[in-house]
C-alpha cells in the first residue's frame, strides 16, 4: 500500500484525470493512466468520503467537458455542411418535427403515462394507430406475466393482440 504522501498524490492525479475529457469519465481509464488498480481506487472511495465526493464531482466535470468538446466539434461539422451532423442535431433537438413517427408516438406515451396514456396528444389517425400498437405490445407483455389466467386463455389473448397489431402495422405502411 502506498504511504500517505503517495496515496494523496495518486488521489489528486485521479481527480485531475477524471475532471479532464481525456479519460471520458472512465474510472478504469483514469486508473490505468495513473498506474493504479481500479480496486485500490474503489477501496479508497469506500474509506474516504471526501475522496469519494471529489471523484463523483470530477466525473461530472469531466463528462461535461467532454460533452462540450463534442458539441463544439458538432457545430464545426454543421457549419461545414456535414449532412449527417445536421440530421443528427435536428433529430436530437427537434424530435417532435424530425423524429420518426414511432419515436414521436412513444414519447407521447411516456410524456403523460398517468393522464390517459397520451390520448389527449393524438392529432392524426397515424398517431392513434401507433399509440394503439404500442399499447397492445405493453398489454401482451402484461398478460404473459399474470397468474390469474390459464395458459390457453393467455395464448388466445396474445394471438388476438398480435393479429390486431399486425393489422395496425399494415395500415401504417399504407
C-alpha positions in Angstrom: 0.0 0.0 0.0 1.2 3.5 -0.7 2.4 5.7 2.0 0.2 8.7 2.9 2.0 11.2 0.7 2.0 8.9 -2.3 -1.6 8.0 -1.7 -2.6 11.7 -1.7 -0.7 12.3 -4.8 -2.4 9.5 -6.6 -5.8 10.6 -5.4 -5.1 14.1 -6.7 -3.9 12.7 -10.0 -7.1 10.5 -10.3 -9.3 13.5 -9.6 -7.4 15.6 -12.2 -7.8 12.9 -14.8 -11.5 12.3 -14.1 -12.2 16.1 -14.4 -10.5 16.2 -17.8 -12.1 15.0 -21.0 -9.0 12.8 -21.7 -10.4 9.7 -19.9 -14.1 10.2 -20.9 -15.4 9.9 -17.4 -14.0 6.4 -17.0 -12.6 5.4 -13.7 -10.9 2.4 -15.2 -9.1 4.6 -17.8 -8.1 7.1 -15.2 -6.7 4.3 -13.0 -4.7 2.8 -15.9 -3.3 6.2 -16.8 -2.3 6.9 -13.2 -0.8 3.4 -12.8 -3.1 2.2 -10.0 -5.6 -0.6 -9.9 -9.3 0.2 -10.1 -9.9 -1.9 -6.9 -7.4 0.3 -4.9 -9.3 3.5 -6.0 -12.6 1.9 -5.1 -11.3 0.9 -1.7 -10.1 4.5 -1.2 -13.5 5.8 -2.2 -15.1 3.5 0.4 -12.8 4.5 3.2 -12.5 8.2 2.4 -15.9 10.1 1.9 -14.1 13.3 0.9 -12.3 11.4 -1.9 -15.5 9.7 -2.9 -17.3 13.1 -3.2 -14.3 14.5 -5.2 -14.4 11.6 -7.6 -18.2 12.0 -8.2 -17.7 15.7 -8.8 -14.7 15.1 -11.1 -16.7 12.6 -13.1 -19.5 15.1 -13.6 -16.9 17.8 -14.6 -15.1 15.5 -17.0 -18.3 14.4 -18.7 -19.5 18.0 -19.0 -16.1 19.0 -20.5 -16.2 16.0 -22.9 -19.8 16.9 -23.9 -18.7 20.5 -24.5 -15.9 19.3 -26.8 -18.4 17.1 -28.7 -20.8 20.0 -29.1 -18.1 22.3 -30.3 -17.0 19.7 -32.8 -20.6 19.1 -33.9 -21.1 22.8 -34.5 -18.0 22.9 -36.7 -19.2 20.0 -38.7 -22.7 21.6 -39.1 -21.0 24.8 -40.2 -19.0 22.8 -42.8 -22.3 21.4 -44.2 -21.9 17.8 -42.9 -25.4 16.3 -43.7 -25.1 13.5 -41.1 -24.3 16.1 -38.3 -27.2 18.3 -39.4 -29.7 15.4 -39.4 -28.4 14.2 -36.0 -28.8 17.6 -34.5 -32.3 18.1 -35.9 -33.5 14.7 -34.7 -31.9 15.3 -31.3 -33.2 18.8 -30.7 -36.5 18.7 -32.6 -37.7 15.2 -32.2 -41.3 16.5 -32.4 -40.6 17.5 -36.0 -37.7 15.4 -37.3 -38.0 12.2 -35.2 -39.6 9.0 -36.6 -43.3 8.7 -36.2 -42.8 5.7 -33.9 -40.4 7.7 -31.6 -42.9 10.6 -31.5 -45.7 8.2 -30.5 -43.5 6.6 -27.8 -42.6 10.0 -26.4 -46.3 10.9 -26.4 -47.0 7.9 -24.2 -44.0 8.5 -21.9 -44.7 12.2 -21.5 -48.0 11.6 -19.8 -48.5 8.0 -18.8 -50.6 8.8 -15.9 -53.0 11.1 -17.8 -54.8 8.9 -20.3 -51.7 7.3 -21.7 -51.1 10.3 -24.1 -54.6 10.0 -25.7 -55.0 13.8 -25.4 -52.0 14.2 -27.6 -53.4 12.3 -30.6 -53.7 14.6 -33.6 -53.9 12.2 -36.5 -55.0 8.7 -37.4 -51.4 7.7 -37.6 -50.8 8.9 -34.0 -53.8 6.8 -32.9 -52.6 3.7 -34.8 -49.1 4.0 -33.4 -50.4 4.5 -29.9 -52.7 1.5 -30.1 -49.9 -0.7 -31.5 -47.6 0.3 -28.6 -50.3 -0.1 -26.0 -51.1 -3.6 -27.4 -47.4 -4.6 -27.1 -47.5 -3.5 -23.5 -50.8 -5.3 -22.9 -49.4 -8.5 -24.4 -46.4 -8.3 -22.1 -48.6 -7.8 -19.0 -50.9 -10.7 -20.0 -47.9 -13.0 -20.2 -47.0 -12.2 -16.6 -50.4 -12.6 -15.0 -51.1 -15.7 -12.9 -54.9 -15.3 -13.0 -55.4 -16.7 -16.5 -54.9 -20.1 -17.8 -52.2 -20.7 -20.4 -54.8 -21.4 -23.0 -56.6 -18.0 -22.3 -53.2 -16.2 -22.3 -52.5 -17.8 -25.7 -55.8 -16.7 -27.2 -55.5 -13.1 -25.9 -51.9 -12.9 -27.1 -52.9 -14.2 -30.5 -55.7 -11.7 -30.8 -53.5 -8.8 -29.8 -50.8 -9.9 -32.2 -53.3 -10.1 -35.1 -54.6 -6.6 -34.2 -51.0 -5.2 -34.0 -50.2 -6.7 -37.5 -53.4 -5.2 -38.9 -52.4 -1.8 -37.5 -48.9 -2.1 -38.8 -50.2 -3.0 -42.2 -52.4 0.1 -42.2 -49.5 2.3 -41.1 -47.5 1.2 -44.1 -50.2 2.5 -46.5 
